[in-house]
Amino acid sequence: MNSIELSFDRYTSGTLRDRVFAALRSAGVNPQAFKPADLREADHFHTGGLQATSFVANSLELGAGTRVLDVGAGLGGPARCFAMRGALVTGVDITAEFVDLARELDANCALDRSITMLQRPGHDTGLADASFDAAVLMHVGMNLADKPSVFAEVWRLLRPGAVFGIYDLMGTNNLSYPMPWAERAEASFVESAADYAGALADAGFAVTGQVERTVEVLEVLKQMRGALAAGTDPLATPLVLREDGPAAMANLSAAITSRQLVPLLMLASKPGDRPA
């Protein structure tokens, strides 16, 4: 198994649907008919969770009619958040288990007309040129060895003036493992903010801003680590976490506290007039 396969193999288990549905039932929610908010943190696989998703949506000004591309969409938690604001979302993810379950969850909360989920790699989506007003990539970069090819594909898919928001952990790859996205170093591709900015510029983007989220993320991680330790509220943490979740979350908290990793939203635009 190569490093790319290792990277994405960590996310698939074959049991995720059962775990998600069981977690909803334990909260008194019907998995066949629910609201996106009922899933709480379970389908937001990034530091800061739902709070960070809302921050990204606000920063990119996603709203009614905005055509959004979500690269590495996972179980579709952010896509459903965006769709609840009136956006029309296309999510791509390479993991079949995620895509299949995301489609079912979208249908069960009546958002399947607003969200299209596709099993495609981020560097080769097969989608039409200049078909999106905005794009997001949230905590996917740590699993991407070849970020430039993904950024080039996003540039192709965005209309002139469109915005690209990358919310990733940036810093050094010299970390203690496991981490939530990788069991060991060879499956992790953390890079610095300067590396991201350079790759975006090479793809044709103009970097327009950076927002650090360290304080907010550490508070959410503290809450999630408490929930993991208690083990009584499965919807309080991302359900994609494996058996090493407590150790991974502890390592992540330590790395952010020591500033080896910085949770950063990087904003970039494709030159041209922004879509109306």
Contacts in CASP RR format, 6 or more apart in sequence:
PFRMAT RR
TARGET T0000
AUTHOR 0000-0000-0000
METHOD contacts of the structure
MODEL  1
MNSIELSFDRYTSGTLRDRVFAALRSAGVNPQAFKPADLREADHFHTGGL
QATSFVANSLELGAGTRVLDVGAGLGGPARCFAMRGALVTGVDITAEFVD
LARELDANCALDRSITMLQRPGHDTGLADASFDAAVLMHVGMNLADKPSV
FAEVWRLLRPGAVFGIYDLMGTNNLSYPMPWAERAEASFVESAADYAGAL
ADAGFAVTGQVERTVEVLEVLKQMRGALAAGTDPLATPLVLREDGPAAMA
NLSAAITSRQLVPLLMLASKPGDRPA
1 9 0 8 1.000
3 145 0 8 1.000
3 186 0 8 1.000
3 187 0 8 1.000
4 145 0 8 1.000
6 182 0 8 1.000
6 183 0 8 1.000
6 184 0 8 1.000
6 186 0 8 1.000
6 187 0 8 1.000
7 143 0 8 1.000
7 145 0 8 1.000
7 181 0 8 1.000
7 182 0 8 1.000
7 187 0 8 1.000
7 188 0 8 1.000
7 189 0 8 1.000
8 94 0 8 1.000
8 95 0 8 1.000
8 143 0 8 1.000
10 181 0 8 1.000
10 182 0 8 1.000
10 183 0 8 1.000
10 187 0 8 1.000
10 242 0 8 1.000
11 74 0 8 1.000
11 95 0 8 1.000
11 97 0 8 1.000
11 98 0 8 1.000
11 240 0 8 1.000
12 95 0 8 1.000
12 96 0 8 1.000
12 97 0 8 1.000
12 98 0 8 1.000
13 97 0 8 1.000
13 242 0 8 1.000
14 97 0 8 1.000
16 75 0 8 1.000
16 97 0 8 1.000
16 98 0 8 1.000
16 101 0 8 1.000
16 239 0 8 1.000
16 240 0 8 1.000
17 97 0 8 1.000
17 100 0 8 1.000
17 101 0 8 1.000
17 104 0 8 1.000
19 234 0 8 1.000
19 239 0 8 1.000
20 31 0 8 1.000
20 39 0 8 1.000
20 42 0 8 1.000
20 43 0 8 1.000
20 75 0 8 1.000
20 101 0 8 1.000
20 105 0 8 1.000
20 239 0 8 1.000
21 31 0 8 1.000
22 234 0 8 1.000
23 42 0 8 1.000
23 234 0 8 1.000
23 235 0 8 1.000
23 239 0 8 1.000
24 30 0 8 1.000
24 31 0 8 1.000
24 34 0 8 1.000
24 38 0 8 1.000
24 39 0 8 1.000
24 235 0 8 1.000
25 31 0 8 1.000
26 234 0 8 1.000
27 38 0 8 1.000
27 235 0 8 1.000
29 38 0 8 1.000
31 108 0 8 1.000
32 108 0 8 1.000
33 108 0 8 1.000
33 109 0 8 1.000
34 108 0 8 1.000
34 109 0 8 1.000
35 109 0 8 1.000
36 77 0 8 1.000
36 80 0 8 1.000
36 81 0 8 1.000
36 84 0 8 1.000
36 109 0 8 1.000
36 111 0 8 1.000
38 235 0 8 1.000
39 77 0 8 1.000
39 105 0 8 1.000
39 235 0 8 1.000
40 50 0 8 1.000
40 235 0 8 1.000
40 236 0 8 1.000
41 49 0 8 1.000
41 50 0 8 1.000
41 224 0 8 1.000
41 235 0 8 1.000
41 236 0 8 1.000
41 237 0 8 1.000
41 238 0 8 1.000
42 75 0 8 1.000
42 234 0 8 1.000
42 235 0 8 1.000
42 237 0 8 1.000
42 238 0 8 1.000
42 239 0 8 1.000
43 74 0 8 1.000
43 75 0 8 1.000
43 76 0 8 1.000
43 77 0 8 1.000
43 80 0 8 1.000
43 105 0 8 1.000
43 238 0 8 1.000
43 239 0 8 1.000
44 50 0 8 1.000
44 52 0 8 1.000
44 53 0 8 1.000
44 77 0 8 1.000
44 78 0 8 1.000
44 238 0 8 1.000
45 74 0 8 1.000
45 75 0 8 1.000
45 139 0 8 1.000
45 180 0 8 1.000
45 238 0 8 1.000
45 240 0 8 1.000
46 52 0 8 1.000
46 53 0 8 1.000
46 138 0 8 1.000
46 139 0 8 1.000
46 167 0 8 1.000
47 139 0 8 1.000
47 169 0 8 1.000
47 213 0 8 1.000
47 217 0 8 1.000
47 220 0 8 1.000
47 221 0 8 1.000
47 252 0 8 1.000
47 256 0 8 1.000
47 263 0 8 1.000
48 213 0 8 1.000
48 216 0 8 1.000
48 217 0 8 1.000
48 220 0 8 1.000
48 221 0 8 1.000
48 263 0 8 1.000
49 220 0 8 1.000
49 238 0 8 1.000
50 81 0 8 1.000
51 216 0 8 1.000
51 220 0 8 1.000
52 138 0 8 1.000
52 167 0 8 1.000
52 213 0 8 1.000
52 216 0 8 1.000
52 217 0 8 1.000
52 220 0 8 1.000
52 263 0 8 1.000
53 77 0 8 1.000
53 78 0 8 1.000
53 81 0 8 1.000
53 138 0 8 1.000
54 81 0 8 1.000
55 211 0 8 1.000
55 213 0 8 1.000
55 216 0 8 1.000
55 265 0 8 1.000
56 78 0 8 1.000
56 136 0 8 1.000
56 138 0 8 1.000
56 165 0 8 1.000
56 167 0 8 1.000
56 265 0 8 1.000
57 63 0 8 1.000
57 78 0 8 1.000
57 81 0 8 1.000
57 82 0 8 1.000
57 85 0 8 1.000
59 165 0 8 1.000
59 211 0 8 1.000
59 265 0 8 1.000
59 267 0 8 1.000
60 134 0 8 1.000
60 136 0 8 1.000
60 163 0 8 1.000
60 165 0 8 1.000
60 267 0 8 1.000
61 163 0 8 1.000
62 68 0 8 1.000
62 82 0 8 1.000
62 85 0 8 1.000
62 87 0 8 1.000
62 134 0 8 1.000
63 82 0 8 1.000
63 85 0 8 1.000
63 86 0 8 1.000
63 87 0 8 1.000
64 85 0 8 1.000
64 86 0 8 1.000
64 87 0 8 1.000
65 86 0 8 1.000
65 87 0 8 1.000
65 88 0 8 1.000
66 82 0 8 1.000
66 85 0 8 1.000
66 86 0 8 1.000
66 87 0 8 1.000
66 88 0 8 1.000
66 133 0 8 1.000
66 134 0 8 1.000
67 87 0 8 1.000
67 88 0 8 1.000
67 90 0 8 1.000
67 131 0 8 1.000
67 132 0 8 1.000
67 133 0 8 1.000
67 134 0 8 1.000
68 79 0 8 1.000
68 82 0 8 1.000
68 87 0 8 1.000
68 88 0 8 1.000
68 89 0 8 1.000
68 90 0 8 1.000
68 132 0 8 1.000
68 133 0 8 1.000
68 134 0 8 1.000
68 135 0 8 1.000
68 136 0 8 1.000
69 89 0 8 1.000
69 90 0 8 1.000
69 91 0 8 1.000
69 92 0 8 1.000
69 125 0 8 1.000
69 127 0 8 1.000
69 132 0 8 1.000
69 134 0 8 1.000
69 135 0 8 1.000
69 136 0 8 1.000
69 154 0 8 1.000
69 157 0 8 1.000
69 158 0 8 1.000
70 76 0 8 1.000
70 78 0 8 1.000
70 79 0 8 1.000
70 82 0 8 1.000
70 89 0 8 1.000
70 90 0 8 1.000
70 91 0 8 1.000
70 92 0 8 1.000
70 135 0 8 1.000
70 136 0 8 1.000
70 138 0 8 1.000
71 91 0 8 1.000
71 92 0 8 1.000
71 122 0 8 1.000
71 135 0 8 1.000
71 136 0 8 1.000
71 137 0 8 1.000
71 140 0 8 1.000
71 150 0 8 1.000
71 154 0 8 1.000
72 91 0 8 1.000
72 92 0 8 1.000
72 93 0 8 1.000
72 94 0 8 1.000
72 122 0 8 1.000
72 137 0 8 1.000
72 138 0 8 1.000
72 140 0 8 1.000
73 79 0 8 1.000
73 91 0 8 1.000
73 92 0 8 1.000
73 93 0 8 1.000
73 98 0 8 1.000
73 102 0 8 1.000
73 117 0 8 1.000
74 93 0 8 1.000
74 95 0 8 1.000
74 98 0 8 1.000
74 99 0 8 1.000
74 102 0 8 1.000
75 98 0 8 1.000
75 101 0 8 1.000
75 102 0 8 1.000
75 105 0 8 1.000
75 239 0 8 1.000
75 240 0 8 1.000
76 91 0 8 1.000
76 98 0 8 1.000
76 102 0 8 1.000
76 105 0 8 1.000
76 106 0 8 1.000
76 115 0 8 1.000
76 117 0 8 1.000
77 102 0 8 1.000
78 136 0 8 1.000
78 138 0 8 1.000
79 89 0 8 1.000
79 91 0 8 1.000
79 102 0 8 1.000
79 106 0 8 1.000
79 115 0 8 1.000
79 117 0 8 1.000
80 105 0 8 1.000
80 106 0 8 1.000
80 109 0 8 1.000
80 111 0 8 1.000
80 115 0 8 1.000
82 89 0 8 1.000
83 89 0 8 1.000
83 111 0 8 1.000
83 114 0 8 1.000
83 115 0 8 1.000
84 111 0 8 1.000
86 114 0 8 1.000
87 114 0 8 1.000
88 114 0 8 1.000
88 115 0 8 1.000
89 114 0 8 1.000
89 115 0 8 1.000
89 116 0 8 1.000
90 115 0 8 1.000
90 116 0 8 1.000
90 117 0 8 1.000
90 118 0 8 1.000
90 127 0 8 1.000
90 132 0 8 1.000
91 115 0 8 1.000
91 116 0 8 1.000
91 117 0 8 1.000
91 118 0 8 1.000
92 117 0 8 1.000
92 118 0 8 1.000
92 119 0 8 1.000
92 120 0 8 1.000
92 121 0 8 1.000
92 122 0 8 1.000
92 125 0 8 1.000
92 127 0 8 1.000
93 99 0 8 1.000
93 102 0 8 1.000
93 117 0 8 1.000
93 118 0 8 1.000
93 119 0 8 1.000
93 120 0 8 1.000
94 119 0 8 1.000
94 120 0 8 1.000
94 121 0 8 1.000
94 122 0 8 1.000
95 119 0 8 1.000
96 119 0 8 1.000
99 117 0 8 1.000
99 118 0 8 1.000
99 119 0 8 1.000
102 115 0 8 1.000
102 117 0 8 1.000
103 112 0 8 1.000
103 117 0 8 1.000
106 112 0 8 1.000
106 115 0 8 1.000
106 117 0 8 1.000
118 125 0 8 1.000
120 126 0 8 1.000
120 127 0 8 1.000
122 150 0 8 1.000
122 153 0 8 1.000
123 146 0 8 1.000
123 149 0 8 1.000
123 150 0 8 1.000
123 152 0 8 1.000
123 153 0 8 1.000
124 153 0 8 1.000
125 153 0 8 1.000
125 157 0 8 1.000
127 157 0 8 1.000
128 157 0 8 1.000
129 156 0 8 1.000
129 157 0 8 1.000
130 156 0 8 1.000
130 157 0 8 1.000
130 158 0 8 1.000
130 159 0 8 1.000
130 160 0 8 1.000
131 157 0 8 1.000
131 159 0 8 1.000
132 157 0 8 1.000
132 158 0 8 1.000
132 159 0 8 1.000
132 162 0 8 1.000
133 158 0 8 1.000
133 159 0 8 1.000
133 162 0 8 1.000
133 163 0 8 1.000
133 275 0 8 1.000
134 158 0 8 1.000
134 162 0 8 1.000
134 163 0 8 1.000
134 164 0 8 1.000
134 165 0 8 1.000
135 154 0 8 1.000
135 157 0 8 1.000
135 158 0 8 1.000
135 162 0 8 1.000
135 163 0 8 1.000
135 164 0 8 1.000
135 165 0 8 1.000
136 164 0 8 1.000
136 165 0 8 1.000
136 166 0 8 1.000
136 167 0 8 1.000
137 150 0 8 1.000
137 154 0 8 1.000
137 164 0 8 1.000
137 165 0 8 1.000
137 166 0 8 1.000
137 167 0 8 1.000
137 168 0 8 1.000
138 166 0 8 1.000
138 167 0 8 1.000
138 168 0 8 1.000
139 167 0 8 1.000
139 168 0 8 1.000
139 169 0 8 1.000
139 181 0 8 1.000
140 168 0 8 1.000
141 147 0 8 1.000
141 166 0 8 1.000
141 168 0 8 1.000
141 189 0 8 1.000
141 191 0 8 1.000
142 168 0 8 1.000
142 169 0 8 1.000
142 179 0 8 1.000
142 181 0 8 1.000
142 182 0 8 1.000
142 188 0 8 1.000
142 189 0 8 1.000
142 190 0 8 1.000
143 181 0 8 1.000
143 182 0 8 1.000
143 187 0 8 1.000
143 188 0 8 1.000
143 189 0 8 1.000
144 150 0 8 1.000
144 189 0 8 1.000
145 189 0 8 1.000
147 189 0 8 1.000
147 191 0 8 1.000
147 195 0 8 1.000
147 196 0 8 1.000
147 199 0 8 1.000
148 199 0 8 1.000
148 202 0 8 1.000
148 203 0 8 1.000
151 164 0 8 1.000
151 199 0 8 1.000
151 200 0 8 1.000
151 202 0 8 1.000
151 203 0 8 1.000
151 205 0 8 1.000
152 203 0 8 1.000
154 164 0 8 1.000
154 203 0 8 1.000
155 164 0 8 1.000
155 203 0 8 1.000
155 204 0 8 1.000
155 205 0 8 1.000
155 270 0 8 1.000
158 164 0 8 1.000
158 270 0 8 1.000
159 270 0 8 1.000
159 275 0 8 1.000
160 270 0 8 1.000
160 271 0 8 1.000
160 272 0 8 1.000
160 273 0 8 1.000
161 269 0 8 1.000
161 270 0 8 1.000
161 271 0 8 1.000
161 272 0 8 1.000
161 273 0 8 1.000
161 274 0 8 1.000
161 275 0 8 1.000
162 269 0 8 1.000
162 270 0 8 1.000
162 274 0 8 1.000
162 275 0 8 1.000
163 208 0 8 1.000
163 267 0 8 1.000
163 268 0 8 1.000
163 269 0 8 1.000
163 270 0 8 1.000
163 274 0 8 1.000
164 200 0 8 1.000
164 205 0 8 1.000
164 267 0 8 1.000
164 268 0 8 1.000
164 269 0 8 1.000
164 270 0 8 1.000
165 265 0 8 1.000
165 266 0 8 1.000
165 267 0 8 1.000
165 268 0 8 1.000
166 196 0 8 1.000
166 200 0 8 1.000
166 265 0 8 1.000
166 266 0 8 1.000
166 268 0 8 1.000
167 213 0 8 1.000
167 263 0 8 1.000
167 264 0 8 1.000
167 265 0 8 1.000
167 266 0 8 1.000
168 196 0 8 1.000
168 263 0 8 1.000
168 264 0 8 1.000
168 266 0 8 1.000
169 190 0 8 1.000
169 256 0 8 1.000
169 261 0 8 1.000
169 262 0 8 1.000
169 263 0 8 1.000
169 264 0 8 1.000
170 190 0 8 1.000
170 191 0 8 1.000
170 192 0 8 1.000
170 193 0 8 1.000
170 195 0 8 1.000
170 196 0 8 1.000
170 261 0 8 1.000
170 262 0 8 1.000
170 264 0 8 1.000
170 266 0 8 1.000
171 190 0 8 1.000
171 191 0 8 1.000
171 192 0 8 1.000
171 193 0 8 1.000
171 260 0 8 1.000
171 261 0 8 1.000
171 262 0 8 1.000
172 190 0 8 1.000
172 192 0 8 1.000
172 260 0 8 1.000
172 261 0 8 1.000
173 185 0 8 1.000
173 188 0 8 1.000
173 189 0 8 1.000
173 190 0 8 1.000
173 191 0 8 1.000
174 260 0 8 1.000
175 185 0 8 1.000
175 188 0 8 1.000
175 190 0 8 1.000
175 251 0 8 1.000
175 255 0 8 1.000
175 260 0 8 1.000
175 261 0 8 1.000
176 251 0 8 1.000
176 254 0 8 1.000
176 255 0 8 1.000
177 183 0 8 1.000
177 184 0 8 1.000
177 185 0 8 1.000
177 188 0 8 1.000
177 248 0 8 1.000
177 251 0 8 1.000
178 184 0 8 1.000
178 242 0 8 1.000
178 244 0 8 1.000
178 245 0 8 1.000
178 247 0 8 1.000
178 248 0 8 1.000
178 251 0 8 1.000
179 188 0 8 1.000
179 248 0 8 1.000
179 251 0 8 1.000
179 252 0 8 1.000
179 255 0 8 1.000
180 238 0 8 1.000
180 241 0 8 1.000
180 245 0 8 1.000
180 248 0 8 1.000
180 249 0 8 1.000
180 252 0 8 1.000
181 187 0 8 1.000
181 188 0 8 1.000
182 188 0 8 1.000
183 244 0 8 1.000
190 261 0 8 1.000
193 210 0 8 1.000
193 262 0 8 1.000
193 264 0 8 1.000
193 266 0 8 1.000
196 266 0 8 1.000
197 207 0 8 1.000
197 266 0 8 1.000
200 207 0 8 1.000
200 266 0 8 1.000
200 268 0 8 1.000
201 207 0 8 1.000
204 270 0 8 1.000
204 271 0 8 1.000
205 268 0 8 1.000
205 269 0 8 1.000
205 270 0 8 1.000
206 268 0 8 1.000
206 269 0 8 1.000
206 270 0 8 1.000
206 271 0 8 1.000
207 266 0 8 1.000
207 267 0 8 1.000
207 268 0 8 1.000
208 267 0 8 1.000
208 268 0 8 1.000
208 269 0 8 1.000
209 266 0 8 1.000
209 267 0 8 1.000
209 268 0 8 1.000
210 264 0 8 1.000
210 265 0 8 1.000
210 266 0 8 1.000
210 267 0 8 1.000
211 264 0 8 1.000
211 265 0 8 1.000
211 267 0 8 1.000
212 262 0 8 1.000
212 263 0 8 1.000
212 264 0 8 1.000
213 263 0 8 1.000
213 264 0 8 1.000
213 265 0 8 1.000
214 256 0 8 1.000
214 259 0 8 1.000
214 262 0 8 1.000
214 263 0 8 1.000
217 256 0 8 1.000
217 263 0 8 1.000
218 253 0 8 1.000
218 256 0 8 1.000
218 257 0 8 1.000
221 249 0 8 1.000
221 252 0 8 1.000
221 253 0 8 1.000
221 256 0 8 1.000
222 253 0 8 1.000
223 236 0 8 1.000
224 236 0 8 1.000
224 237 0 8 1.000
224 249 0 8 1.000
225 246 0 8 1.000
225 249 0 8 1.000
225 250 0 8 1.000
225 253 0 8 1.000
227 233 0 8 1.000
227 236 0 8 1.000
227 237 0 8 1.000
228 237 0 8 1.000
228 241 0 8 1.000
228 245 0 8 1.000
228 246 0 8 1.000
228 249 0 8 1.000
229 246 0 8 1.000
241 248 0 8 1.000
241 249 0 8 1.000
242 248 0 8 1.000
252 261 0 8 1.000
255 261 0 8 1.000
256 262 0 8 1.000
256 263 0 8 1.000
END
